[in-house]
Amino acid sequence: MLSLGPIKTITMTPIIECVPNYSEGRDMAVIDAIVGAIKSVEGIKVLDVDPGEATNRTVVTFVGAPEPVLEAAFQGAKKAQELIDMRQHHGAHPRSGATDVLPLIPVAGITLEECAKLARGLAERLWKELGIPCYCYEAAAFTPERKNLAVCREGEYEALQKKMEDPAKKPDFGGTWNEVAAKAGATNVGARNFLVAVNFNLNTTSTRRAMAVAFDVREKGRKNPSGEGWIPGTLKGCKAIGWYIDEYGIAQVSMNITDIDTTPLHVAFEEVSRAAAARGLRVTGAEIVGLVPKKVLTEAGKFYLEKQQRSLGIAEEEIIKIAVKSMSLDDLKPFNPKEKVIEYLIADEKKGLVDMTLEGFIRETASESAAPGGGSISAAMGAAAAALATMVANLSAHKRGWDARWKEFSDVAEKGQALVDRLLALIDEDTAAFNRIMDVFSMPKGTPQEKAAREKAMEEATLYAASVPLETMETSLKALPLALEMAQKGNPASASDAGVAALAAVAGIKGARLNVRINCAGLQDKAPAKPLLARADEIVTEALALEEQVLEAVNKNIEL
């Protein structure tokens, strides 16, 4: 079934992501109880639950507004305190508490500094209400050295009693070793930017060899054999260790990338692969733990497409597929981007026109409802125009004998994809603008004040309804130079497609202009309408001139 567009994401301000790690990865009853405590808080969306048997650790990811996120984090820690006894815990991953780490991560509408303040408040509450000792790390740290989680967790759970007796090493909140601390351990509460947790699979069972590769690449590096200082590794913003995983029967380099802008995932993958090869090893794939921002995979996909000298102007889904295959993210188990990419998991569940099949969209248009109407169809024609120009660019980039020109066509295709994305969004935006006018009719008008408010709302809604098709015109106009370039320089076998792109763009522009005019006609105050109408006329004139040039170039290619 053909879908008309990309996944839409919700916009919530402010929004925080929380990624607690619990020291239980084997008993699903315990894991389910902890997750249930988190879900019991209204306003929370659990995005991912990732238990690990070998590490005996579960990573939970949830999002929401600050207040519910803090409450859910507290309730999860409370349930973990009830059900997990650290005196009985063993696993491959470093840990110090039942709720081992509890980071707050800014997603939208909130700063890292604000999250740090909230994290400190959460740590204080865990101590005061539950008696759980807490260290504050990264942006929430009270001292520079405790920005490093490894410093807070030094010696792990087994060293906690002794640390609590040392004034220099005791927790930021709590300092008495008692039954509560013995059972729950210490929780590390922090605030940080997005952290990508990834394991690189090696074709060896040697933990020692894996650790050597980890030392080669991690920022901290390894101790100098002379005993003086450290020899830094090659990757900034990366922490790594080597370990053996019974579950898979292989050794891995386990890495946390704390600065994905400085060291993107694909850069880390390439460098670990290089370091492994230098030691006679091979990276067979990578395993992402938890979730990642979408840009981590799209940047990787574009990196590998560029290495292959292939066009980057392809659909987002295909770019991500290249990333998955290039780094073998599905080496150990299937990798589903819709379950691993945070933007997809917080996608708006409300379905729009672009979520319909093509047949469903056409039949909905044909129904007796007033929307979708001409405005949405105009945007759809513009999207089709941009898509056709993009198609010709991609075919040209992949044409035999034109390998040296792949970047030229890739640049065109990337521009085209951006136009497609915006015009697809305008399909729904035009219908939403019409519905906004319809909503005004339900406003009360019993008093002079109500009538005035209604009239004002109608003017605003009508002006907005005129501005949306004008944007459709502006965006569709940008597709015509791409169609012209492809008609003149692209694959001659696809010349007719460039021509159809021009025809569709002009049809969309002319149709959208009618919608600009009819909505401007409905305005009581004509002053705001004048610049809109003037610009609409200019766009049509520009579009017709470009259409003529495109068709002239196309006809030269298809003369009999």
NUMI-360080 format. One record per residue (C-alpha): residue in one letter; z, y, x. Coordinates in steps of 0.1 Angstrom, whole numbers, plus 5000, padded with zeros to 4 digits. Layout:
BEGIN
AZYX...
This chain:
BEGIN
M500050005000L499050345014S501950595018L501050965018G503551085043P506351065068I509951005062K511751315051T515251395064I518151555047T519451885058M523251915056T525152195072P527452125090I527151765098I528951545124E528251195137C531250975146V530750665167P534150475170N534250165191Y536749895179S538149615200E536949335177G533449195177R533948835165D536048835134M533848965106A536748985082V538449235104I535249425111D534449445074A537949565066I537649855091V534249945079G535549935043A538250175052I535650415066K533450385035S536350445012V536150815021E533851004998G531051195015I530550945044K527450755051V527750455074L524550425094D525150125116V527649845124D526949675157P529349395166G529149225200E530548875205A530548875243T532049225245N534349155216R533649505205T532049675174V530350005174V530250185140T528250495134F528750725104V527951075094G529051345071A530651695068P533551755092E536451705067P535351365054V534351245089L537751325103E539451145073A537150845077A537850835115F541550835107Q541350565081G539250345104A541850385132K544650305108K543049985096A542249885132Q545849945141E546949705113L544549425121I543949425159D546549325184M545549435219R547949185235Q545548915223H542249095231H539748985257G536149095262A533549195287H533649565279P536349805293R538849895266S542350045262G542950035225A542249885191T540250195184D539050235219V536850545217L536550795189P533851055197L532751335174I529151445179P527551765165V524351695146A523652025126G525452345118I528352295142T528852335179L530152095205E533052335211E533952325174C533851945175A536151945205K538752145186L538451895157A538751605181R542051735195G543351785160L542451425151A544151295183E547251485174R547251345138L546750985151W549851025173K552051205147E551150995117L550350655132G552150665165I548950585184P548850735219C545750935225Y543751065255C541251345249Y538051315269E534651485276A534451825257A537851775241A539551715275F542551935283T541951885321P538751875341E539351525354R539851375319K536351485309N535351145324L536250865300A536650625329V539650835341C541250825307R540750445305E541550365341G543150025344E542349955308Y544949825283E546749625309A547649935329L548650145299Q552450085300K552650195336K550450495330M552650615301E555550615325D553650845350P553751215340A550351265357K548650985338K550450965304P548351035272D547751385259F549551285228G552351025230G554150905260T556550625250W555750265254N556950085223E555849825198V553150045183A551650125217A551849765228K549949645197A547449935192G546950045228A545650395234T542750565217N540350795236V539351075213G536551305224A533651535216R530251485232N526551535227F524351235218L524950945242V522450665244A523950325252V521450085266N521549755284F518649665307N517949285307L517449125341N515748795351T518948685368T522348545361S523948725390T526548985381R526649085417R522949165418A523149345384M526049555398A524049645429V521249785407A523749975386F525250125418D521650225429V520950425398R524150555383E524950915391K528250825407G526550575430R528650355453K531350395478N530150475513P530550165536S532150405561G534950455536E534250835534G533050955500W530350815478I526550765481P525150905448G522750715427T519350835415L519850915378K521751225367G523951195336C524150815337K527050575340A526350205346I527849875355G526449525359W527649225339Y526748875327I526348815290D527048455278E525448515245Y522048575262G522548375294I521448675316A522848965336Q522349315325V522749665338S524749835310M524250215310N525450515291I523050805293T525151115286D522451365291I519151255275D517551585283T518051545320T517451165320P515451045290L515550675282H512050605295V512950765328A516050545331F513950235322E511450315349E514050385375V516150075368S512849875369R512050025403A515549955417A515549605403A512149525419A513449655452R516049385451G513649105440L514549135403R512649225372V513749415341T512549205312G513449445285A516149685271E518649665244I519749985226V523349965214G524050175183L521650455173V519350705190P517851035180K514150995171K513051205201V514350945225L511650705212T508850955205E509251105240A509050755255G506050655234K504150965245F505150895282Y503650545281L500550665261E499950925288K500250655315Q497650455296Q495450765293R495450725255S495650995229L499151125220G497951255187I498650935167A501150875138E504850885147E505150515137E502550415162I504150635190I507450455184K505750115184I504350195219A507850285231V509349965217K506649745233S506649935266M510349895272S510549555254L513249685231D512649365211D513249135240L516448985228K516249045191P513949225166F514049605169N513649795136P513350175141K514450235105E517750075114K518150235149V516850595146I519450835132E516951065114Y515550765095L518950645085I519950985071A516651025054D516651185019E516650894994K514951114968K511251004965G508551264964L504851264959V504151184995D506150864991M503750734964T500750504970L497450694969E496750534936G500150634922F499650994933I496251014917R497450864885E500451084884T498151384888A496051254859S499051224835E499951484809S502651634832A501751984846A502751884881P501451774905G498552014899G495852204917G498252334944S499451994954I495851854953S494752144975A497352065001A496351694999M492651805006G493852015036A495851715049A492751495046A490751745065A493251765093A493451385093L489751345097A489551595126T492351405142M490651075137V487451195155A489651325183N491350995187L488150795186S486651025212A489650985234H489150615233K485350615237R483950395264G482750605293W484750915283D488050805300A488151125321R488251335289W491151155271K493551445276E491051695261F490851495229S494551405229D495451775228V493251815198A494651515181E498251635186K497451965170G495851775141Q498851555136A501051865133L498852005107V498851675088D502651665088R502952025074L500251985048L501751665035A505051845031L503252125012I502151864986D505751834975E506652194982D503952314958T505252094930A508752204938A507652574935F506252504901N509352324890R511452624901I509552844876M510152584849D513852584857V514052964850F512952904814S516252714808M518353014820P520353194793K519053524779G521653614752T522953924769P521254214787Q522854094820E521653734814K518153864805A518054084837A519153784859R516553564842E513753824848K514753864885A514853484890M511353454874E509953724897E511453544928A510253204917T506753334909L506453504942Y507553184960A504952984939A502253224952S503453204988V503352824990P499552784983L498953075007E500652875034T498452585024M495452805030E496752925064T497452565075S494152425062L492352705080K493752575113A492052245107L488552405108P488452495145L489552135153A486752005131L484252245148E485352135183M484951765173A481551825157Q480351995189K482151785216G483451475199N481951125195P478551185180A478950865159S481751035141A479951365135S479851315097D483551275096A484051615113G481651755086V483751605058A486851745074A485252095071L484252045035A487651915026A489452205043V487352465025A487852284992G491652284998I491552655008K489552764978G491752554955A494952704970R493453054966L493252994928N496952914928V497753224948R495853434923I497253274891N500853314903C500353664915A498953744881G502253634866L504253894887Q505554204868D505754394901K502254384916A503154544949P504254214966A501054044954K498654274971P499154155007L499053794995L495753834977A494254025006R495153755031A493853485007D490453665006E490453695044I491153325048V488353225025T485853445045E487053295078A486852945064L483352975050A482053105084L483652815102E482352565077E478852685083Q479252635121V480752285116L477852175094E475252315118A476752115146V477051805125N473451825113K472251845149N473951515155I472651335125E469051465124L466551185116
